[in-house]
């Protein structure tokens, strides 16, 4: 038997590995992207509720690029609802969920960059998580998961 034959025997007819763990490549990234969307949605909801309530959590006299703190609170709250919906769609394995997740993560990344004047480290951390979500969904999100 050649090396090629033994390698073929360790794989099934579809080329997937045969054994106790038969996850498709990148399944962890898709799960990670969904979990991070939920995490960022929760953070955006907290940020939005605090901004709508005119909380003392935010820095005084911060100038935003567009509009004011109350408007950004409503935008963050709406974006959090969209991100939760995207995460649920991703976990169901829908192709629509991949693109919806990329879109909501992109909008969240733009929103994070626009709120840098208020909290630069917080905004950059949310931006970095959004980039990881976009990467995970763009590279591995299109794979159909077996039911």
Buried (B, 14 or more C-beta within 10 A) or exposed (E): EEEEEEEEEEEEEEEEEEEEEEEBEBEEBBBBBBBBBBBBBEBBBBBBBBBBEEEEEBEEEEEBEEEEBEEBBEBBBBBBBBBBBBBBBBBEBBEEBBBBBBBBBBBBBEBBBBBBEBBEEBBEBBBEBBEBBBBBBBEBBEBEEEE
